[in-house]
């Protein structure tokens, strides 16, 4: 799946390790800053759910 994280760079940095606990993250894009004068940015992830214990 492709996931877009949108927020401040600090918010994105904080969310990545939390998401890595439940997703196998294959790639993380570079940071794209918003086109406006906003302090927000975007990062795209290619990931898939980690197998549950029942799936193993």
N, C-alpha and C positions, 0 to 999 in steps of 0.2 A: 504494500500500500504506500501511497505517497501522502505525506503529512506536511502541512505548512504550519510553522510556529511563527506567530506575529506578536511582537511586543518589544519592550526595551531589551537591549543586549544583555543586561543583567538578568531579566526574566527568562530569556531564552537559555542563557548559560545555566540557570538554576533548574530549568525544566528538563534539559537533556539527560542528566544522570538519573532522574526519577523515571523518565520514559524508558531508559535503558534497562531498568529493573523488570519491566514487563514486556518489552519488545526487543527483538533482535534487529538492531539498527545496522543496515548495510552501508549506507552512505549518508553523509551530511553535507549539504551544499555550502558554498561560501555564504557569508552574510550579505544580504541585499538591503541597503538602506531605503527607506521610503522616499519617494520623489519629492515630497513636500519638505518643509522645514521641521517635520516631526522628529521626535527622538526615537521613533520606532523603527524596527527592522524586521526582516523575514529570513527564515532559514527553512530549507526543505529537507525532509528525511525520506529515505526509502527504507521501509521496515516491515516486519511481519511479527505477529504475535509469537511469543515463546511457547513451546509446547508445554502443556500442563502435565502434571504427574500421571494423569490418566492416559494421556496421549503417548507417553514414552514407552 
